[in-house]
Amino acid sequence: MNSREIRSISESVRLTDRQREIITGLLLGDGHLETQNRGRTFRLKVEHSKHQKDYVDWLYQQLNNMVLTPPQSKLQTVAGKVYEKYWFSTISSGALRFYAQQFYLSRRKVVPKMIAKLVTPLSLAVWFMDDGSLKSRFHRARIINTHCFDRISLQRLRDMLQQQFHVRTTLRRQSEGMQLYIPSSDIETFINLIKPHIHPLMEYKIKLT
């Protein structure tokens, strides 16, 4: 495919409401945006462990009008250990510029002031599938890894969850940063919101004991 055809596809991208909800969830989670032309256009990169292949394939299906190359595997070495990753990236498009403007400040990922207007239950589900986990198999509480966010962003997330979805959270300190902790008293409310949107591969994350 030549550069003219790629540019034509890039300029024709129109995000659906569903895609906007998914992109919001991905940017709260593991997704990130990259630019190669000083912010005129951006591409979204999605990358997970090979064990989450089916989930990555599902995300690709949701966004495939923006993707030229299907998901593929790669090896990554971290601290001398080799991991197999499964990933894809979208085409660079001006349609993603709004999200870069909202979710990045001086190249650092942040939670937008207007997060409550962007998030839906589908967004929460994608975010939780990316970064959510059980506290332990003995607890009903759940954790969302939010290590990359500063305290202002964390407070915006907590306010959004409580004011818009009636889910209370606390902060849990880890060596890497802070996690959002959803206590057992609120977990059913949260799971009932996201359950209709959870991929079968990730259902273990929402099973209550």
C-alpha positions as CSV (number, residue, x, y, z in Angstrom):
1,M,0.0,0.0,0.0
2,N,1.5,3.3,-1.0
3,S,1.6,6.5,1.1
4,R,-1.3,8.1,-0.8
5,E,-3.5,5.2,0.0
6,I,-2.5,5.2,3.6
7,R,-3.1,9.0,3.9
8,S,-6.5,8.5,2.3
9,I,-7.4,5.9,4.9
10,S,-6.1,8.0,7.7
11,E,-8.2,11.0,6.6
12,S,-11.3,8.9,6.3
13,V,-11.3,7.5,9.8
14,R,-14.5,8.4,11.7
15,L,-14.7,6.9,15.2
16,T,-18.0,5.3,16.3
17,D,-19.4,5.9,19.8
18,R,-18.4,2.4,20.7
19,Q,-14.8,2.9,19.5
20,R,-14.6,6.1,21.5
21,E,-15.7,4.3,24.6
22,I,-13.1,1.5,24.0
23,I,-10.3,4.0,23.3
24,T,-11.1,5.8,26.6
25,G,-10.8,2.5,28.5
26,L,-7.6,1.6,26.8
27,L,-6.0,4.9,27.6
28,L,-7.0,4.5,31.2
29,G,-5.3,1.1,31.0
30,D,-2.4,-0.2,29.0
31,G,-3.0,1.5,25.6
32,H,-0.8,4.4,24.6
33,L,-0.7,7.0,21.8
34,E,2.3,7.9,19.7
35,T,3.0,10.7,17.2
36,Q,5.6,11.0,14.5
37,N,4.6,14.4,13.2
38,R,4.6,16.7,16.3
39,G,1.0,16.0,17.2
40,R,-0.8,16.4,13.9
41,T,-1.8,12.7,14.0
42,F,-1.5,9.9,16.5
43,R,-1.6,6.1,16.5
44,L,-2.9,3.9,19.2
45,K,-0.7,0.9,20.3
46,V,-2.2,-2.1,22.1
47,E,0.2,-4.7,23.6
48,H,-0.4,-7.6,26.0
49,S,1.0,-10.9,27.0
50,K,0.6,-13.8,24.5
51,H,-1.7,-15.4,27.0
52,Q,-4.2,-12.6,26.3
53,K,-4.2,-13.2,22.6
54,D,-8.0,-13.6,22.4
55,Y,-8.6,-10.3,24.1
56,V,-6.1,-8.5,21.8
57,D,-7.9,-10.1,18.8
58,W,-11.2,-8.8,20.1
59,L,-9.8,-5.3,20.5
60,Y,-8.5,-5.5,16.9
61,Q,-11.9,-6.5,15.7
62,Q,-13.4,-3.4,17.4
63,L,-10.9,-1.1,15.9
64,N,-10.0,-2.8,12.6
65,N,-11.1,0.0,10.3
66,M,-8.1,1.9,11.7
67,V,-5.6,-1.0,11.5
68,L,-3.6,-2.0,8.4
69,T,-1.7,-4.9,9.9
70,P,-3.4,-7.6,12.1
71,P,-2.0,-8.4,15.5
72,Q,1.4,-10.1,15.7
73,S,3.8,-11.6,18.2
74,K,7.2,-10.3,19.3
75,L,9.8,-11.2,21.9
76,Q,10.7,-8.7,24.5
77,T,13.6,-9.0,27.0
78,V,13.2,-7.4,30.4
79,A,15.9,-7.8,33.1
80,G,17.4,-10.8,31.2
81,K,14.0,-12.6,30.9
82,V,12.3,-13.1,27.5
83,Y,8.6,-12.5,27.2
84,E,6.3,-13.0,24.2
85,K,4.0,-10.1,23.5
86,Y,1.0,-9.9,21.2
87,W,0.3,-6.4,19.8
88,F,-1.1,-4.2,17.1
89,S,-1.2,-0.5,16.3
90,T,-3.7,1.7,14.5
91,I,-2.9,3.9,11.6
92,S,-1.8,7.4,12.5
93,S,-4.9,9.6,12.3
94,G,-6.1,13.0,13.3
95,A,-9.2,11.3,14.8
96,L,-7.1,10.4,17.8
97,R,-5.7,13.9,18.4
98,F,-8.5,14.7,20.8
99,Y,-7.5,11.8,23.0
100,A,-3.9,12.8,23.0
101,Q,-4.8,16.3,24.0
102,Q,-6.9,14.9,26.9
103,F,-4.8,12.0,28.2
104,Y,-1.3,13.4,27.8
105,L,0.4,16.4,29.5
106,S,4.1,17.0,28.5
107,R,4.2,13.4,27.2
108,R,3.0,12.0,30.5
109,K,-0.3,10.1,30.7
110,V,-2.9,11.8,32.9
111,V,-6.6,11.5,33.6
112,P,-8.6,14.3,31.8
113,K,-10.6,16.8,33.8
114,M,-13.6,15.7,31.7
115,I,-13.2,12.0,32.4
116,A,-16.7,11.7,33.7
117,K,-18.0,12.8,30.3
118,L,-15.9,10.2,28.4
119,V,-16.3,7.1,30.5
120,T,-19.1,4.5,30.1
121,P,-19.6,1.0,31.5
122,L,-17.8,-0.3,28.4
123,S,-14.9,2.0,29.1
124,L,-14.7,0.7,32.6
125,A,-14.8,-2.9,31.4
126,V,-11.9,-2.3,29.0
127,W,-9.9,-0.5,31.7
128,F,-10.6,-3.3,34.2
129,M,-9.7,-6.0,31.7
130,D,-6.4,-4.2,31.1
131,D,-5.4,-3.3,34.6
132,G,-7.8,-4.9,37.1
133,S,-7.1,-7.9,39.3
134,L,-8.3,-9.8,42.4
135,K,-6.8,-8.7,45.7
136,S,-6.5,-12.4,46.4
137,R,-8.5,-15.5,45.9
138,F,-9.7,-15.2,49.5
139,H,-11.2,-11.7,49.0
140,R,-14.1,-10.2,47.0
141,A,-12.3,-6.8,46.7
142,R,-10.7,-5.8,43.5
143,I,-7.6,-3.7,42.5
144,I,-7.0,-1.6,39.5
145,N,-3.3,-0.8,38.8
146,T,-2.9,2.9,38.4
147,H,0.8,3.2,39.0
148,C,1.4,5.6,36.1
149,F,-1.0,8.3,37.4
150,D,-0.3,11.2,39.7
151,R,-2.4,12.1,42.7
152,I,-4.5,14.6,40.8
153,S,-5.4,11.9,38.2
154,L,-6.1,9.4,40.9
155,Q,-8.5,11.7,42.6
156,R,-10.3,12.4,39.3
157,L,-10.7,8.6,38.9
158,R,-12.1,8.2,42.4
159,D,-14.5,11.1,42.0
160,M,-15.7,9.8,38.6
161,L,-16.3,6.3,40.0
162,Q,-18.2,7.5,43.1
163,Q,-20.2,10.4,41.6
164,Q,-21.1,8.8,38.3
165,F,-21.2,5.1,39.1
166,H,-21.7,5.1,42.9
167,V,-18.5,3.0,43.4
168,R,-16.3,4.0,46.3
169,T,-12.6,3.4,46.3
170,T,-9.5,3.9,48.4
171,L,-5.9,4.2,47.5
172,R,-3.4,1.4,48.1
173,R,0.3,2.2,48.1
174,Q,2.7,-0.1,46.3
175,S,6.4,0.2,45.6
176,E,5.6,1.1,42.0
177,G,3.0,3.7,42.9
178,M,-0.7,3.7,43.9
179,Q,-3.5,1.3,43.2
180,L,-7.2,1.9,43.3
181,Y,-8.9,-0.5,45.7
182,I,-12.5,-1.4,45.3
183,P,-13.7,-2.8,48.7
184,S,-16.0,-5.8,49.0
185,S,-18.9,-3.5,50.0
186,D,-18.8,-1.9,46.5
187,I,-17.6,-4.6,44.2
188,E,-21.0,-6.0,43.2
189,T,-22.1,-2.5,42.0
190,F,-18.9,-2.3,40.0
191,I,-19.1,-5.8,38.5
192,N,-22.7,-5.4,37.6
193,L,-21.7,-2.3,35.5
194,I,-19.0,-4.0,33.6
195,K,-20.1,-7.6,33.4
196,P,-22.1,-7.3,30.1
197,H,-18.9,-6.1,28.4
198,I,-16.3,-8.5,29.7
199,H,-14.5,-10.8,27.2
200,P,-14.8,-14.5,28.1
201,L,-11.0,-14.7,28.6
202,M,-11.3,-12.1,31.4
203,E,-14.4,-13.5,33.2
204,Y,-12.2,-14.9,36.0
205,K,-11.5,-11.3,37.1
206,I,-15.2,-10.7,37.9
207,K,-16.2,-14.0,39.6
208,L,-17.3,-13.4,43.1
209,T,-16.6,-16.0,45.8
